[in-house]
Amino acid sequence: MPRFFIERPIFAWVVALMLMLGGGLAVKNLAVNQFPDVAPPAIALSVNYPGASAQTVQDTVVQVIEQQLNGLDGLRYISSESNSDGSMTIIATFEQGTDPDIAQVQVQNKLQLANPLLPEEVQRQGIRVSKYKVNFFTVFALTSPDGKYTQGDLADYIVSNIQDPVARTQGVGDFLLFGSQYAMRLWLDPEKLNSYQLTPQDVINSVRAQNVQVSAGQLGGLPTAEGVQLQATVIGKQRMKTAEEFENILLKVNPDGSQVRLADVAEVNLGNENYATTGKYNGAPAAGMALRLATGANQLETAGRVKETLAELERFLPEGVEIVFPYDTTPVVSASIETVAMTLIEAVVLVFLVMFLFLQSWRATIIPTLAVPVVLLATFGVLYAFGFTVNVMTMFAMVLAIGLLVDDAIVVVENVERLMEEEGLSPKEAAKKSMDQISGALLGIGLVISAVFLPMAFFGGSTGVIYRQFSVTIISAMSFSVLVAFIFTPALCATLLKPGDQHVRKGFFGWFNRTFDRSADRYKSGVSYLIKRKGRFMGVYLLLVVAVGFLFKGLPTAFLPDEDQGVMIVMVQLPTNATGERTEAVLAEAGNYLLEEESEVVKSVMSVRGFNFAGRGQNSGILFVDLKPFADRESFAQSVFALAGRSGARFAQIKDAIVFPIVPPAILELGNATGFDLYLKDNGAIGHHALMAATNEFISRANAAPELNMVRHNGLPDEPQYQVIIDDEKARLLQVSIADINATMSAAWGSSYVNDFLHNGRVKKVYVQGKPDSRLAPEDFDKWFVRNAQGEMVPFAAFATGEWVFGSPRLQRYQGLPATQIQGAPANGYSTGDAMAALERIAADLPQGLGLEYTGLSFEEKQAGNQAMMLYLLSILVVFLCL
């Protein structure tokens, strides 16, 4: 084959140019990521059950759905959480390679089986099924720096005008809103209701009956009588639009003809759909939207589309409102790829200089240099064909491959020059003879080097995804290198090289050649010395191999090293039953410290009250900290790790709150924080209180271990809860329906969704709830009445009592069983592998019935196990067989 192309150099150029053209087109269409998409596909189911406790949500919604999620193809594990605000999320995680679209369809089909078994309120709300990734890739917010607009105004604007366009953006999987849209709130007064002999259910029924939109038909619609000359649409009753219209709703007509309207028993106003979260950006009112990537979506491309959408919508914003990005993970992706790309360019330049130093001829140097772009661009074509991305792993493989791929071309050039010098052959004849001599060697070199990396391509799981892209990139580069050495390089040698242009012996090159020859002579002498004493030095070699083995075994293990992502998260948790006002004070203190004392590092801070990764509630909060660009943070003291250390020490001084910083992991899709992530699972039905006690004991022992640091329960501690106890016998004697009792409690103390109304052209919800001062203390239950079968109003005190109990505001399950999530980090000087070994040692003493299971990044690391050692051994075996 080489002779064919030596005789036809133009054809060789055409082949090379075709490879470059194909690769160039591929480069234009290749997606860019920081790392390969290693996160396994996941599908999330989420819904809100207004007024329900975490236990109620778990018992009536979560377990019902989980029991139907059987038989899903490729299902890896299921996790869920239920919160005291009535929200719940179930996440089904699938094996690598599962088609997320098929997985979503299967989950939706299973959900249809569970739907008839769910509470009516949940069915009416609807359950959202979406492709899911654990972490947010960006958070954007609307803020009003001058305070002209409230947080409620901004949140309603997001939901009404921005949420849908952003959620429909290609690549966006799921989202979380920090704030809520407006809703029509009907605040019931129990004393007025009782005075008019009315109940909350009467109000709900009246609103549903009168706030309707009727399909009234047509005048002259088909079929009709012959000769009709008019056809028109009939418009019936419309949905209400204003608070005044709702106040006019008729509830009752008394025997004397007087009327009772909604305004007589309730306050009606435009309020928030829920009051769970509030936000601030650098101290100003703000509402935000946190976005998760869809499975398989590209982070940079999706973020670009989202920013384009927001840029189009920004011109319609009210005056004084700005769009900001308090949490954005895309700059680090661009910075990482730019750094590796610069390394690639530097490697090409260095390879060129080294080749020129040794070949000492521009003509000889240009030949292997021309091989570099041909091979690299062709390799990009392979990446595109395999569906890979331009990421740190593939780019590092390119950098490594540069030094290997020029070797083949250099071998060809050196041998052609040798034949020209020693045998006086013309460049064409020397090229032909050279390829006859070294074709087998070139093929063998390519085969052996490829064999080293080939086993990496066959490992499964997330580890396999990383290895596979690295492996395929290097093998492709080596294969194209051999191909170019057979096709392109000989043709270049035959046309570019000239006799007598080999290794000039004057000036700098003469000095270099003489110095190099002396070094080579000394090397030969050293080799001769070793050969004469081969037994002794073989023993030294074996000792070195054993020492390397011990050193390798002692190396700390981790899935990936931590990196500065340019963002930081601060978790805030106050004691149970702490109010939102106290939480906002702590958030303000932490935010002010970051903005004022860390102003050289911190660009902005957005605080959210009512949410963090451990749970939801008035005593929970989170800070999204955006750091200044990497170019402005060059020293370690300005890194996110140094900031986390300083801020952690400062936050430890805050009283009555647990405040700690979290550094996002290298792969955001596999968790919210660096370190380890696991569940303690109740396999033996020991009960919630025993599980919590075991969790606290486990955490206490873990924090005492030298390998572990910041071990914590990623949840909320049990809190006092008021349990209402209904005496069924008394209720029957009083002829009070249990259904009416439950409906009254739900509407009065919770928040009952009634139906919808129109506001600014958008459909929004109507909620009924008791006035705030009618649900402050347990004795306020006595203010509420239920109508019995005789039409008499019966107070709650007649058939119900209450007691204080302890319950969890957030309940978790893993693999269909009760569980608690535990997170933490390895101590300084230890790796995540050391930390996981320590955790397993502590878990050996867990009570009977409890088990430890890893999730997220720790699951991937555990699954990888000893694959690295197996990989090395397999590579050595394959190389031995090739040789």
Order of alpha helices (4+ residues) and beta strands (2+ residues): alpha-alpha-beta-alpha-alpha-beta-beta-alpha-alpha-beta-beta-alpha-alpha-beta-beta-alpha-alpha-beta-beta-alpha-beta-beta-alpha-beta-beta-beta-alpha-beta-alpha-alpha-alpha-alpha-alpha-alpha-alpha-beta-alpha-beta-beta-alpha-beta-beta-alpha-beta-beta-alpha-alpha-beta-beta-beta-beta-beta-beta-beta-alpha-beta-alpha-alpha
